[in-house]
Amino acid sequence: MKRGRMVAGVVACLWVAGCAGPSRNTVYQTSTIDALLAGVYDGDLTLRQLRARGDFGIGTYDNLDGEMVLLDGEFHQVKADGKVYSPDLDGETPFAAVCAFRPEKIFAVPSGADMRAVEELIDREAPNQNLFHAIRIEGQFKTMRTRSVPAQKRPFPPLKEVAATQPVFDMENVSGTVLGFRCPPFAAGVNVPGYHLHFISRDRARGGHVLAFELVTGTAQVDVLDRFVMQLPATEDFAAVDLSRDRQPDLQGVEKDKPKR
Ligand SMILES: [Zn+2]
């Protein structure tokens, strides 16, 4: 009797463990983009914990130490020196969004398409602007312009100040993967409304936050996500930051515009 109950308990544990993996069609996010804009660069979620929620995503690392690429379950850290590192899974992230990427739509991208043309094509193929979408583009790029951000020390400056000095990387004839999310307009304050894309080269030597590109040939994959899960940092920094004001003007300068060269 007792033994039977124990076996049942073990089976239940295994069943629960099996279900504890990433959920389908779900964005899992830690912290908010406004907290990052305000200089909350110290997170409390480890990469190992983040990866339990998805095999695909973007974000940044503790102290704003580079751009995050999570692709096929592997983290890549594109630092401000332009090189790509493999981060320690026990390291933490102050801001990231991930999902278990299983695309519903796959389509070819016409040769010569630039970033705007690719975004317009995805808007036509995946027209529901009120759901989250994960986007993956495998391609050969004629040009690729990215940036990264340098690690910061306390007291942390706002992201706008860091972005003013960010290094920009120009690549030519590079193949690789563009990945990221298209978020609905109502995600403002929480994530980046519209497209937010990162890049990693096929040889895993270069990458960053995408500013512009021109494709030679490419294939786009889109995963429509109708579930949004948020984990907020239980840190003193997050408790103290003022998130009452609209930071959309800051965001435009930091994530979207091409920097002045
Ligand atoms: Zn980015």
Residues whose N, C-alpha, C, O or C-beta is under 5 A from the ligand:
A	BS01	ZN	L197 H209
